[in-house]
Amino acid sequence: MFKRMFLMLALVAVVLAGLGAVKFQQIQAAADQAAAMKPPPDAVTTIVARAEPWPDTLPVIGTTAAVQGVTVFIGRYSPHRPASRTR
């Protein structure tokens, strides 16, 4: 009886060791493949810049506010009086 039990446990240990070795090799191969991978190149798009007329006003219903923007004017800047719009 002891001999059968020992033989069965040895056989199970050999099967589990074989499965573990195969799985270890699979994981190592996947890690090697992942280490050799390069990231894809960045996508770049281009467009030709051209001058276009910019409207002075926009017809809207309601109110609008710029989220990001600058105020550009021609003339002298004085922090004590509002900028006059001259052309």
C-alpha positions in Angstrom: 0.0 0.0 0.0 2.8 2.4 0.9 4.5 1.7 -2.4 1.4 2.5 -4.4 0.8 5.8 -2.5 4.5 6.8 -3.0 4.2 6.0 -6.8 1.0 8.0 -7.1 2.4 11.0 -5.3 5.6 10.8 -7.4 3.6 10.7 -10.6 1.5 13.6 -9.6 4.6 15.6 -8.7 6.2 14.8 -12.0 3.0 15.9 -13.9 2.7 19.1 -11.9 6.4 19.9 -12.4 6.1 19.3 -16.2 3.0 21.6 -16.3 4.8 24.2 -14.3 7.9 24.1 -16.5 5.8 24.5 -19.7 3.9 27.4 -18.1 7.2 29.0 -17.0 8.6 28.8 -20.5 5.4 30.4 -21.9 5.6 33.3 -19.5 9.3 33.8 -20.2 8.6 33.8 -24.0 5.8 36.3 -23.5 8.1 38.5 -21.4 10.9 38.4 -23.9 8.5 39.3 -26.7 7.0 42.2 -24.7 10.5 43.5 -23.9 11.4 43.5 -27.7 8.3 45.4 -28.7 8.8 49.0 -29.8 6.0 51.6 -29.4 4.3 52.6 -32.6 5.4 55.8 -34.2 3.5 59.0 -33.4 0.9 60.0 -36.0 1.6 63.4 -37.6 -0.8 65.3 -39.7 0.0 68.5 -41.6 -2.0 71.3 -43.2 -1.0 74.2 -45.3 -1.5 77.5 -43.5 -3.2 80.3 -45.4 -4.6 83.7 -44.6 -8.3 84.0 -44.2 -10.5 87.0 -43.3 -11.5 87.2 -39.7 -14.9 88.7 -39.0 -15.1 91.6 -36.6 -18.3 90.4 -35.1 -20.1 87.0 -34.9 -23.9 86.8 -35.1 -25.1 85.0 -32.0 -28.2 84.7 -29.9 -27.4 85.1 -26.3 -24.0 85.9 -24.8 -20.6 84.4 -25.5 -17.4 84.5 -23.5 -14.0 83.3 -24.6 -12.6 80.4 -22.6 -9.0 81.2 -23.7 -8.1 84.2 -25.6 -6.2 87.5 -25.8 -7.2 91.0 -26.6 -5.1 92.5 -29.3 -5.3 96.2 -30.1 -3.3 98.8 -32.0 -2.2 101.8 -30.0 -0.6 102.8 -26.7 -1.4 100.8 -23.6 -2.1 102.6 -20.4 -3.1 100.5 -17.3 -5.0 103.5 -16.0 -7.5 103.9 -18.8 -9.3 101.3 -21.0 -7.8 100.6 -24.3 -9.3 102.5 -27.2 -10.0 100.6 -30.4 -8.2 102.4 -33.1 -7.2 101.3 -36.6 
